[in-house]
Amino acid sequence: MAGFPPTCSLESRECHKFPASPRSPESPVFHVDPVSNGQGPEKDLLAEKDLKGLAESNACTARNTARPQRFQLLRDLKAVELRWGALDTTELILTFDEWYRLSKPFLDSQKTYDDYLAAFLAEFGKVRVPTGEGQTIKEALACVSRLLSSKLPVIPDLPDAPESWRRIAALHRDLSRRSPNGIYFLTCRDAAKAFPGLSHQTAYNINLALAQLGVVQIVHKGDPRPNGGKAAQFQYLLPETENAAHDSEEQEVEI
């Protein structure tokens, strides 16, 4: 990754010596070029700055805080992925190395660098909700709940679709509009909250139906588990003209 020093050897346990960077806000803000959509050289420059900032802002400053601080760092990194695309192993380890260097005075002396690195990489796949996504879901659900049924999206291939389908489609539309790159997370349990009485299994089936009907695209299937798994990623596909009409719809409902 551009601007980063070579990765450290796992045998030497040497950590990188990054220059100090300003402490990041509690909830990270990532600036993505609307033309490049967070790809290319701009992505490399922003990633170098923001990944080091995230490592610093989540570093341990007291003993017995490694687990929550590390997991918050992982949530922040998932938020980076949502905006820029998947982080590679080099980027993850470089971020971890900076976190480990800053946190080391407060870490368990009985655990090694490899112990903490293994936990970091293992937990990365367990993150269900990136930083900021929980609040985004709440705001989107609140917005959808205020919409009149006549203001819900019309599904082109099924214009007489049930209101529950159209209200979940409205939730997808709202989440898409709140995402910088149009890609967003949505669990079937959260989707079920868009319409009273829906079970998460029914919401799951409706999401699949909406994908089949061309309303949404499933970018990543997620990791379903009995007690909740990793959220699926979606992209809303209905035309921009339909989205533009939604601006006036929201204003009408909120007045």
VMD Tcl script that draws the C-alpha trace (Angstrom):
set ca {
  {0.00 0.00 0.00}
  {1.40 3.40 -1.06}
  {3.30 5.25 1.65}
  {3.53 2.43 4.19}
  {6.94 0.99 5.21}
  {7.55 -2.72 4.48}
  {5.60 -5.06 6.73}
  {7.39 -6.35 9.81}
  {8.61 -9.90 10.09}
  {6.54 -12.10 12.37}
  {9.77 -13.75 13.50}
  {11.38 -10.53 14.67}
  {8.23 -9.22 16.41}
  {9.43 -5.73 15.40}
  {6.64 -3.19 15.08}
  {6.51 -0.27 12.67}
  {7.50 3.19 13.84}
  {4.79 5.39 12.39}
  {4.91 9.14 12.96}
  {2.28 10.47 15.33}
  {-1.02 11.28 13.70}
  {-3.96 13.36 14.97}
  {-6.43 11.40 17.05}
  {-9.44 10.39 15.02}
  {-13.01 11.14 16.13}
  {-14.93 8.43 17.98}
  {-16.91 7.60 14.86}
  {-14.54 7.76 11.87}
  {-15.35 9.98 8.91}
  {-13.95 8.84 5.57}
  {-13.79 11.20 2.61}
  {-14.32 9.43 -0.69}
  {-13.79 11.05 -4.07}
  {-17.17 10.88 -5.87}
  {-15.51 10.27 -9.23}
  {-13.05 7.58 -8.18}
  {-15.58 6.10 -5.70}
  {-12.76 5.49 -3.25}
  {-10.50 3.58 -5.67}
  {-7.07 4.25 -7.13}
  {-4.31 6.56 -5.77}
  {-6.78 8.62 -3.76}
  {-7.80 5.50 -1.86}
  {-4.16 4.70 -1.03}
  {-3.45 8.18 0.30}
  {-6.62 8.31 2.38}
  {-6.12 4.79 3.69}
  {-2.58 5.52 4.88}
  {-3.84 8.48 6.91}
  {-7.09 7.00 8.19}
  {-5.89 3.50 9.03}
  {-3.10 4.88 11.22}
  {-5.57 7.28 12.79}
  {-7.95 4.44 13.59}
  {-5.15 2.41 15.18}
  {-4.24 5.37 17.37}
  {-7.79 6.28 18.39}
  {-8.47 2.67 19.43}
  {-5.16 2.00 21.18}
  {-5.30 0.83 24.79}
  {-4.67 3.49 27.43}
  {-5.39 1.27 30.44}
  {-4.96 -2.35 31.40}
  {-7.67 -4.96 30.72}
  {-9.08 -3.00 27.78}
  {-7.49 -4.89 24.89}
  {-10.56 -6.84 23.84}
  {-13.09 -3.96 23.60}
  {-10.54 -1.58 22.07}
  {-9.47 -4.16 19.50}
  {-13.05 -4.98 18.57}
  {-13.93 -1.31 18.11}
  {-10.94 -1.01 15.80}
  {-12.29 -3.94 13.80}
  {-15.73 -2.27 13.55}
  {-14.01 0.88 12.28}
  {-12.09 -1.17 9.70}
  {-15.34 -2.75 8.51}
  {-16.67 0.78 7.99}
  {-13.60 1.47 5.84}
  {-14.35 -1.64 3.78}
  {-17.93 -0.57 3.28}
  {-16.72 2.66 1.67}
  {-13.53 1.60 -0.11}
  {-13.86 -2.12 -0.71}
  {-12.09 -5.04 0.92}
  {-8.87 -4.37 2.83}
  {-6.04 -6.73 1.99}
  {-3.92 -8.63 4.50}
  {-1.07 -6.11 4.32}
  {-3.40 -3.24 5.24}
  {-4.90 -5.19 8.13}
  {-1.53 -6.20 9.58}
  {-0.08 -2.71 9.20}
  {-3.03 -1.30 11.11}
  {-2.70 -3.99 13.76}
  {1.03 -3.34 14.12}
  {0.41 0.33 14.89}
  {-2.33 -0.58 17.38}
  {-0.06 -3.15 19.04}
  {2.87 -0.71 19.26}
  {0.76 1.95 20.96}
  {-1.14 -0.52 23.18}
  {1.82 -2.67 24.26}
  {2.46 -0.97 27.65}
  {-1.08 -1.96 28.70}
  {-1.27 -5.47 27.22}
  {-0.96 -8.79 29.04}
  {2.75 -9.57 29.33}
  {1.95 -13.29 29.24}
  {0.58 -12.95 25.69}
  {2.78 -12.54 22.62}
  {2.47 -10.44 19.49}
  {1.28 -13.57 17.67}
  {-1.44 -14.15 20.29}
  {-2.90 -10.70 19.76}
  {-2.52 -10.87 15.98}
  {-4.39 -14.20 15.88}
  {-7.25 -12.73 17.92}
  {-7.35 -9.63 15.70}
  {-7.59 -11.60 12.45}
  {-10.02 -14.16 13.89}
  {-12.39 -11.47 15.18}
  {-12.35 -9.48 11.94}
  {-14.72 -11.99 10.35}
  {-17.07 -11.83 13.35}
  {-17.95 -8.14 12.99}
  {-21.64 -7.87 12.10}
  {-22.20 -4.11 12.28}
  {-19.55 -1.62 11.12}
  {-19.14 1.62 13.05}
  {-22.01 3.96 12.30}
  {-24.24 1.34 10.69}
  {-26.39 0.72 13.77}
  {-27.48 4.36 13.91}
  {-27.96 4.44 10.14}
  {-30.36 1.48 10.33}
  {-32.37 3.17 13.08}
  {-32.65 6.40 11.11}
  {-33.64 4.56 7.92}
  {-36.32 2.53 9.72}
  {-37.72 5.70 11.29}
  {-37.90 7.36 7.89}
  {-39.61 4.37 6.25}
  {-42.13 4.11 9.07}
  {-43.33 7.66 8.29}
  {-43.97 7.00 4.60}
  {-47.53 6.61 3.38}
  {-48.16 3.40 1.45}
  {-48.72 5.47 -1.69}
  {-45.16 6.79 -1.39}
  {-43.43 3.41 -1.26}
  {-41.36 2.18 -4.24}
  {-43.27 0.52 -7.06}
  {-41.72 -2.77 -8.14}
  {-41.75 -2.66 -11.98}
  {-42.23 -6.41 -12.52}
  {-44.80 -6.70 -9.73}
  {-46.71 -3.41 -9.38}
  {-49.31 -4.99 -7.07}
  {-46.67 -6.36 -4.67}
  {-47.70 -6.58 -0.98}
  {-47.02 -3.51 1.15}
  {-44.52 -5.49 3.24}
  {-42.40 -6.06 0.12}
  {-42.60 -2.41 -0.90}
  {-41.78 -1.19 2.61}
  {-38.66 -3.35 2.75}
  {-37.80 -2.03 -0.70}
  {-38.17 1.49 0.75}
  {-35.73 0.52 3.52}
  {-33.22 -0.60 0.87}
  {-33.76 2.68 -0.99}
  {-33.14 4.76 2.12}
  {-30.01 2.83 3.11}
  {-28.67 3.18 -0.42}
  {-29.12 6.94 -0.30}
  {-27.25 7.13 3.01}
  {-24.27 5.11 1.73}
  {-21.40 6.97 -0.01}
  {-20.95 4.20 -2.57}
  {-24.48 2.73 -2.66}
  {-23.41 -0.47 -0.86}
  {-24.91 -1.11 2.56}
  {-25.39 -3.81 5.20}
  {-28.82 -5.12 6.16}
  {-29.69 -8.09 8.37}
  {-32.97 -9.93 7.88}
  {-33.84 -9.10 11.50}
  {-33.53 -5.38 10.80}
  {-35.43 -5.77 7.51}
  {-38.28 -7.42 9.43}
  {-38.68 -4.23 11.49}
  {-39.82 -2.35 8.38}
  {-43.29 -3.93 8.54}
  {-45.27 -4.98 11.65}
  {-45.50 -8.68 12.35}
  {-42.79 -9.88 9.94}
  {-40.48 -12.65 11.09}
  {-36.80 -12.49 10.19}
  {-37.25 -15.60 7.99}
  {-40.05 -13.92 6.03}
  {-37.91 -10.79 5.65}
  {-35.07 -12.99 4.40}
  {-37.35 -14.47 1.75}
  {-38.61 -11.02 0.74}
  {-35.03 -9.83 0.28}
  {-34.39 -12.79 -2.03}
  {-37.61 -12.02 -3.91}
  {-36.58 -8.36 -4.33}
  {-33.24 -9.53 -5.71}
  {-35.01 -11.82 -8.18}
  {-37.27 -8.93 -9.26}
  {-34.33 -6.60 -9.90}
  {-35.01 -4.22 -7.01}
  {-31.76 -4.99 -5.22}
  {-28.54 -6.85 -5.88}
  {-26.98 -9.07 -3.21}
  {-23.34 -7.99 -3.08}
  {-22.41 -10.41 -0.30}
  {-24.67 -13.09 1.19}
  {-23.44 -12.63 4.75}
  {-23.15 -15.39 7.31}
  {-26.55 -16.43 8.73}
  {-26.55 -18.10 12.15}
  {-29.31 -19.11 14.60}
  {-28.59 -16.20 16.95}
  {-27.65 -13.67 14.27}
  {-24.71 -13.70 11.90}
  {-22.80 -11.37 9.66}
  {-25.12 -8.98 7.81}
  {-25.56 -9.29 4.05}
  {-24.52 -6.46 1.74}
  {-26.88 -5.04 -0.87}
  {-27.10 -2.49 -3.66}
  {-30.40 -0.82 -4.59}
  {-31.03 -1.04 -8.35}
  {-34.17 0.93 -9.20}
  {-33.56 3.98 -11.46}
  {-32.24 7.27 -10.15}
  {-35.45 8.99 -11.30}
  {-37.34 6.90 -8.76}
  {-34.85 7.90 -6.09}
  {-35.15 11.56 -7.03}
  {-38.89 11.46 -6.51}
  {-38.22 10.14 -3.02}
  {-36.73 13.52 -2.01}
  {-40.07 15.27 -2.32}
  {-41.87 12.29 -0.79}
  {-39.85 12.49 2.42}
  {-40.40 16.23 2.66}
  {-44.15 15.78 2.22}
  {-44.34 13.20 4.98}
  {-42.19 15.18 7.42}
  {-44.13 18.47 7.05}
}
mol new
graphics top color blue
foreach p $ca { graphics top sphere $p radius 0.5 }
foreach p [lrange $ca 0 end-1] q [lrange $ca 1 end] { graphics top cylinder $p $q radius 0.2 }
display resetview
